[in-house]
Structure formats: C-alpha cells, structure tokens
Amino acid sequence: MIDPELLATLCCPACRAPLTPKGPDRLLCGGPGCGLLYRIEDEIPILLVEEAIAPEDRPRGLDS
C-alpha cells in the first residue's frame, strides 16, 4: 500500500484531481469526466497518462 503522506500530495497528471486508493495496487482519479486508473508497483505509483486505464477500457469489477 502507498504511504498516506505521499498519497496526500499526489494528483492525477491528466486533470489534477485527487487520487484515491482502489485496492492494494491501484489509484483512481476522482476528477469529473476523468476517472483514470493508475497502477502501483513496489509501492511506487505509475502516474503516466499513457499507461493509465480509462473507465471505458476497464474490465468489469476493476472500478468498483
């Protein structure tokens, strides 16, 4: 899981909205109209827009 202090400083690189944890290895953008899902590898968030999963591309159950 990601450090809470680090999480408090992170934002979505696409829209600058806050990110919230989704399970142990994902961060979800809370921005209206955005909703990108970023992965976490070895406690390091991978905040690359081109590697994020868009809401319409997510498998069922990954966004809940």
CYANA upper distance limits for C-alpha pairs under 8 A (distance plus 0.5 A):
  1 MET  CA     24 PRO  CA      5.75
  1 MET  CA     25 ASP  CA      7.44
  1 MET  CA     43 GLU  CA      6.56
  2 ILE  CA      6 LEU  CA      7.70
  2 ILE  CA      7 LEU  CA      7.22
  2 ILE  CA     40 ILE  CA      8.46
  2 ILE  CA     43 GLU  CA      5.90
  2 ILE  CA     44 ILE  CA      7.84
  2 ILE  CA     45 PRO  CA      8.40
  3 ASP  CA      7 LEU  CA      6.72
  3 ASP  CA     43 GLU  CA      8.48
  4 PRO  CA      8 ALA  CA      6.71
  5 GLU  CA      9 THR  CA      7.38
  6 LEU  CA     10 LEU  CA      7.04
  7 LEU  CA     19 LEU  CA      7.85
  7 LEU  CA     20 THR  CA      8.26
 10 LEU  CA     18 PRO  CA      7.19
 10 LEU  CA     19 LEU  CA      7.08
 11 CYS  CA     16 ARG  CA      5.60
 11 CYS  CA     17 ALA  CA      5.88
 11 CYS  CA     18 PRO  CA      5.13
 11 CYS  CA     19 LEU  CA      6.06
 11 CYS  CA     29 CYS  CA      8.21
 12 CYS  CA     16 ARG  CA      5.13
 12 CYS  CA     17 ALA  CA      5.84
 12 CYS  CA     18 PRO  CA      6.77
 12 CYS  CA     19 LEU  CA      6.80
 12 CYS  CA     29 CYS  CA      6.45
 12 CYS  CA     36 LEU  CA      8.48
 12 CYS  CA     47 LEU  CA      7.82
 13 PRO  CA     47 LEU  CA      7.25
 13 PRO  CA     48 LEU  CA      7.94
 13 PRO  CA     49 VAL  CA      7.31
 14 ALA  CA     34 CYS  CA      8.39
 14 ALA  CA     49 VAL  CA      6.95
 15 CYS  CA     31 GLY  CA      7.26
 15 CYS  CA     34 CYS  CA      7.59
 16 ARG  CA     31 GLY  CA      8.20
 17 ALA  CA     29 CYS  CA      6.82
 17 ALA  CA     30 GLY  CA      6.49
 17 ALA  CA     31 GLY  CA      5.43
 18 PRO  CA     29 CYS  CA      6.63
 18 PRO  CA     30 GLY  CA      6.46
 18 PRO  CA     31 GLY  CA      7.69
 19 LEU  CA     27 LEU  CA      6.33
 19 LEU  CA     28 LEU  CA      5.83
 19 LEU  CA     29 CYS  CA      5.14
 19 LEU  CA     30 GLY  CA      6.61
 20 THR  CA     27 LEU  CA      5.89
 20 THR  CA     28 LEU  CA      5.73
 20 THR  CA     29 CYS  CA      7.09
 20 THR  CA     30 GLY  CA      7.71
 21 PRO  CA     25 ASP  CA      8.35
 21 PRO  CA     26 ARG  CA      6.46
 21 PRO  CA     27 LEU  CA      5.05
 21 PRO  CA     28 LEU  CA      6.71
 22 LYS  CA     26 ARG  CA      5.55
 22 LYS  CA     27 LEU  CA      5.95
 22 LYS  CA     28 LEU  CA      6.71
 22 LYS  CA     63 ASP  CA      8.26
 24 PRO  CA     40 ILE  CA      8.43
 25 ASP  CA     39 ARG  CA      6.22
 25 ASP  CA     40 ILE  CA      5.24
 25 ASP  CA     41 GLU  CA      7.37
 26 ARG  CA     37 LEU  CA      7.07
 26 ARG  CA     38 TYR  CA      6.02
 26 ARG  CA     39 ARG  CA      4.92
 26 ARG  CA     40 ILE  CA      6.00
 27 LEU  CA     37 LEU  CA      6.19
 27 LEU  CA     38 TYR  CA      5.54
 27 LEU  CA     39 ARG  CA      6.75
 27 LEU  CA     40 ILE  CA      7.78
 27 LEU  CA     45 PRO  CA      8.26
 28 LEU  CA     35 GLY  CA      6.81
 28 LEU  CA     36 LEU  CA      6.52
 28 LEU  CA     37 LEU  CA      5.11
 28 LEU  CA     38 TYR  CA      6.88
 29 CYS  CA     34 CYS  CA      7.25
 29 CYS  CA     35 GLY  CA      5.25
 29 CYS  CA     36 LEU  CA      5.83
 29 CYS  CA     37 LEU  CA      6.86
 30 GLY  CA     34 CYS  CA      7.75
 30 GLY  CA     35 GLY  CA      6.30
 31 GLY  CA     35 GLY  CA      6.57
 34 CYS  CA     54 ALA  CA      8.31
 34 CYS  CA     55 PRO  CA      8.47
 35 GLY  CA     54 ALA  CA      7.20
 35 GLY  CA     55 PRO  CA      6.52
 36 LEU  CA     49 VAL  CA      8.48
 36 LEU  CA     52 ALA  CA      6.45
 36 LEU  CA     53 ILE  CA      6.13
 36 LEU  CA     54 ALA  CA      5.36
 36 LEU  CA     55 PRO  CA      6.79
 37 LEU  CA     52 ALA  CA      5.93
 37 LEU  CA     53 ILE  CA      5.49
 37 LEU  CA     54 ALA  CA      6.97
 37 LEU  CA     55 PRO  CA      8.05
 38 TYR  CA     45 PRO  CA      7.64
 38 TYR  CA     46 ILE  CA      6.73
 38 TYR  CA     47 LEU  CA      6.62
 38 TYR  CA     48 LEU  CA      8.20
 38 TYR  CA     51 GLU  CA      7.97
 38 TYR  CA     52 ALA  CA      5.40
 38 TYR  CA     53 ILE  CA      7.12
 39 ARG  CA     45 PRO  CA      6.63
 39 ARG  CA     46 ILE  CA      6.19
 39 ARG  CA     47 LEU  CA      8.22
 39 ARG  CA     52 ALA  CA      7.80
 40 ILE  CA     44 ILE  CA      5.83
 40 ILE  CA     45 PRO  CA      4.78
 40 ILE  CA     46 ILE  CA      6.30
 41 GLU  CA     45 PRO  CA      6.90
 41 GLU  CA     46 ILE  CA      7.64
 46 ILE  CA     51 GLU  CA      8.43
 47 LEU  CA     51 GLU  CA      8.29
 47 LEU  CA     52 ALA  CA      7.87
 48 LEU  CA     52 ALA  CA      6.82
 53 ILE  CA     57 ASP  CA      6.74
 53 ILE  CA     58 ARG  CA      6.82
 54 ALA  CA     58 ARG  CA      7.00
 55 PRO  CA     63 ASP  CA      8.07
 58 ARG  CA     62 LEU  CA      6.77
 58 ARG  CA     63 ASP  CA      7.55
